[in-house]
Amino acid sequence: MRPLTEAETRAVFEKLGRYIGENIQLLVDRPDGTYCFRLHRDRVYYLSEKLLKVAASIPRDSLVSLGTCFGKFTKTQKFRLSVTALDFLAPYAKYKVWVKAGSEQSFLYGNHVLKSSLGRITENTAQYQGVVVYSMADVPLGFGVAAKSTQECRKVDPMAIVVFHQADVGEYVRNEDTLT
């Protein structure tokens, strides 16, 4: 377990910035204490400094996980967000997409969001902007990348993809062996 290097911090913050913008500051300086990001075995964990001090007494090879896993670095040093970060992304998301009740299951199976499945979308969402996907009952289901801007979504064919799937809460069931 070690602090992130400058390049790793930049990669993590750029990815988080796509979804929550300048609200990253709210993740670090919270009212209940100061939180930080730490790297352990190519995975980035989000934890309080109190927990960090307690975990310092555990040897690295014995430590399996600590805090909340936000994502991992690939072999090419690209950062991939994990579905476990959804609970922290959803309250601060700048751009949101709501899917119709009948299409929630399709998204939770790992499929993209089609125009016919789209319930609502935040105004002024740009193309390739990170979005958090919600059910119509405002339950966060996952996140993805907008394939079309808000303006383009109004004119596009009903079978066109409007949100590219990145992660969803269905991964807890599909990948339960590999999630930490």
C-alpha positions in Angstrom: 0.0 0.0 0.0 1.5 3.3 -1.1 0.5 6.8 -2.1 -0.2 7.4 -5.8 2.5 8.9 -7.9 1.9 12.2 -9.7 1.1 10.4 -13.0 -1.2 7.9 -11.3 -3.0 10.7 -9.4 -3.5 12.6 -12.6 -4.9 9.5 -14.3 -7.3 8.8 -11.5 -8.5 12.4 -11.2 -9.0 12.8 -14.9 -11.2 9.7 -14.9 -13.2 10.9 -11.9 -13.4 14.4 -13.4 -15.3 13.0 -16.4 -18.1 11.9 -14.0 -18.1 14.4 -11.1 -16.1 17.4 -12.4 -14.6 19.7 -9.8 -16.5 17.8 -7.0 -13.4 15.6 -6.6 -12.5 18.0 -3.8 -15.6 17.0 -1.9 -14.4 13.4 -1.9 -11.1 14.2 -0.3 -12.2 16.9 2.2 -15.3 15.5 3.8 -17.0 16.7 6.9 -16.4 13.4 8.7 -12.6 13.5 8.1 -9.9 13.6 5.5 -9.9 10.8 2.9 -7.2 9.7 0.5 -6.4 7.4 -2.4 -3.9 4.6 -2.0 -2.5 2.0 -4.5 -2.2 -1.7 -3.5 -1.5 -4.4 -6.1 -2.6 -2.1 -9.1 -5.9 -1.3 -7.4 -6.7 2.2 -6.2 -8.5 2.3 -2.8 -10.4 5.2 -1.2 -10.1 5.3 2.6 -10.1 7.6 5.6 -6.8 8.6 7.1 -7.9 7.0 10.4 -8.2 3.6 8.6 -4.9 4.3 6.9 -3.1 4.6 10.2 -4.6 1.3 11.4 -3.7 -0.5 8.2 -0.1 0.6 8.4 0.5 -2.0 11.1 -0.4 -4.9 8.7 2.3 -6.3 6.4 1.8 -5.6 2.7 1.7 -9.3 1.7 -1.0 -10.0 4.3 -3.2 -7.1 3.3 -5.9 -8.2 0.9 -8.0 -5.0 0.7 -8.7 -1.8 2.5 -11.3 0.9 2.1 -13.3 1.0 -1.1 -11.8 -0.1 -4.4 -12.3 2.7 -6.9 -10.7 1.0 -9.8 -7.5 -0.5 -11.1 -4.6 0.3 -13.4 -4.3 -1.9 -16.5 -0.9 -3.2 -17.7 -0.7 -0.2 -20.0 -1.2 2.1 -17.0 -4.7 3.2 -17.9 -7.1 3.6 -15.0 -10.4 1.8 -15.1 -13.2 2.7 -12.7 -14.9 -0.1 -10.9 -18.6 -0.4 -10.1 -17.6 -0.2 -6.4 -17.0 3.5 -6.9 -20.7 4.1 -7.9 -21.8 5.0 -4.4 -19.3 7.8 -4.3 -19.9 9.0 -7.9 -23.7 9.1 -7.9 -24.2 11.9 -5.3 -21.8 14.2 -7.1 -22.5 13.4 -10.8 -22.8 16.3 -13.1 -24.5 14.5 -15.9 -27.2 11.8 -15.4 -29.2 9.5 -17.6 -32.5 7.8 -16.5 -33.5 4.6 -18.2 -37.1 3.4 -18.5 -38.3 0.6 -16.1 -38.5 -2.0 -18.9 -34.9 -1.4 -19.9 -33.2 -1.5 -16.5 -32.6 -5.2 -16.8 -31.0 -4.9 -20.2 -28.5 -2.3 -18.8 -27.9 -4.5 -15.7 -27.0 -7.4 -18.1 -24.2 -5.2 -19.5 -25.8 -3.8 -22.6 -25.6 -0.2 -23.9 -28.5 2.2 -23.4 -30.6 2.7 -26.6 -32.6 5.8 -27.5 -35.8 3.8 -27.0 -34.7 3.0 -23.4 -33.9 6.6 -22.5 -36.3 8.1 -20.0 -34.5 11.5 -19.4 -31.1 13.0 -19.8 -29.4 16.0 -18.2 -29.4 19.1 -20.4 -26.2 20.1 -22.1 -24.6 16.7 -21.9 -21.7 16.6 -24.3 -20.8 13.6 -26.5 -18.3 11.3 -24.8 -19.1 12.8 -21.4 -19.1 10.5 -18.4 -22.7 9.9 -17.1 -24.2 8.1 -14.2 -27.2 5.9 -15.2 -30.2 5.9 -12.9 -33.5 4.1 -12.9 -36.7 6.2 -13.1 -36.9 5.8 -9.3 -33.6 7.6 -8.9 -31.6 4.5 -7.9 -28.1 4.5 -9.4 -27.6 1.5 -11.6 -24.1 2.2 -13.1 -22.2 4.5 -15.3 -21.1 5.0 -18.8 -20.1 7.4 -21.5 -22.6 9.4 -23.6 -22.5 8.3 -27.2 -24.6 11.3 -28.3 -25.1 14.8 -27.0 -28.4 15.9 -25.5 -29.2 17.7 -28.8 -28.4 14.6 -30.9 -30.5 12.3 -28.7 -33.6 14.2 -29.8 -33.2 13.5 -33.5 -31.6 10.1 -33.5 -33.2 6.7 -34.5 -34.8 4.8 -31.6 -32.4 1.9 -32.0 -29.3 4.1 -31.8 -26.9 3.8 -28.8 -27.0 6.9 -26.6 -24.9 5.6 -23.6 -22.0 3.2 -23.9 -22.0 0.8 -20.9 -19.0 1.0 -18.6 -20.1 -0.6 -15.3 -23.3 -1.6 -13.6 -24.5 -3.1 -10.3 -25.2 -6.3 -12.0 -21.4 -6.9 -12.0 -21.6 -7.8 -8.4 -23.4 -11.0 -9.4 -21.6 -11.6 -12.8 -18.1 -11.0 -11.4 -18.4 -11.8 -7.8 -15.2 -13.9 -7.8 -12.9 -11.1 -9.1 -14.3 -8.1 -7.3 -12.4 -7.1 -4.2 
